[in-house]
Amino acid sequence: MHYVYVLLSKKDNKLYIGRTSDLRRRFNEHNKGLNLSTKYRRPFVLVYYEAYKSSNDAARREVRLKKFKNSYTELRKRIELSCA
């Protein structure tokens, strides 16, 4: 399986969107500071993920979330409602 995931930084309350084939390992890497782009935003909480059979499908979804503001905004609303 391939995953598109969203992490919430407890430090700055911002979201991080990523993609991986091993969600547990990747989440631990983020929280241990092994990812340069998120190292200073730790700790993180996994707030959302989607599973895909195809790596290409996961990559397309990740790009859509990062590139298209409407997709990101809708996802952010869903996350905020579920965390409230």
C-alpha positions in Angstrom: 0.0 0.0 0.0 1.0 3.6 -0.6 -0.2 6.4 1.7 -0.8 10.1 1.4 -0.7 11.5 5.0 -1.2 14.7 6.8 0.7 15.6 10.0 -0.2 18.5 12.3 2.7 20.2 14.0 2.1 20.8 17.7 4.7 23.5 17.6 3.3 25.8 14.9 -0.2 24.2 14.3 0.5 23.9 10.6 -0.1 20.9 8.3 2.5 18.8 6.5 1.5 16.6 3.6 3.6 13.7 2.5 3.6 10.3 0.8 5.1 7.0 1.7 4.8 3.2 1.4 5.5 2.7 5.2 3.4 5.1 7.2 4.5 4.1 10.6 8.2 4.3 9.7 7.8 7.7 8.1 5.8 9.1 11.0 8.6 8.1 13.4 11.2 9.7 11.1 9.3 13.0 11.2 9.0 12.9 15.0 12.7 12.0 15.5 13.8 14.9 13.4 15.2 12.8 10.5 13.4 14.9 7.8 15.1 18.2 7.2 11.9 20.0 6.1 10.1 19.1 9.3 12.9 18.8 11.8 12.2 22.1 13.5 8.4 21.7 13.6 8.3 18.7 15.9 6.3 17.0 17.5 3.7 15.9 15.1 0.3 14.2 15.2 -1.0 12.1 12.4 -4.4 13.6 11.6 -5.3 12.1 8.3 -4.2 9.5 5.7 -5.4 7.9 2.5 -4.3 4.5 1.3 -3.7 3.7 -2.4 -2.7 0.5 -4.2 -0.7 2.4 -6.7 2.3 4.6 -6.1 1.2 6.7 -9.0 -2.2 7.3 -7.6 -0.7 8.4 -4.2 1.7 10.7 -6.0 -1.1 12.3 -8.0 -3.2 12.9 -4.8 -0.2 14.4 -3.0 0.4 16.8 -5.9 -3.2 17.8 -6.0 -3.2 18.6 -2.2 -0.1 20.6 -2.4 -0.7 22.4 -5.7 -4.4 23.1 -5.7 -5.6 25.4 -3.0 -9.3 24.2 -3.1 -8.2 20.6 -2.4 -6.0 21.7 0.5 -8.7 24.0 2.0 -11.3 21.3 1.9 -9.0 18.8 3.6 -8.1 21.3 6.2 -11.8 21.9 7.0 -12.4 18.2 7.3 -9.5 17.8 9.7 -10.5 20.8 11.8 -14.1 19.5 12.1 -12.9 16.1 13.2 -10.4 17.5 15.7 -13.0 19.9 17.3 
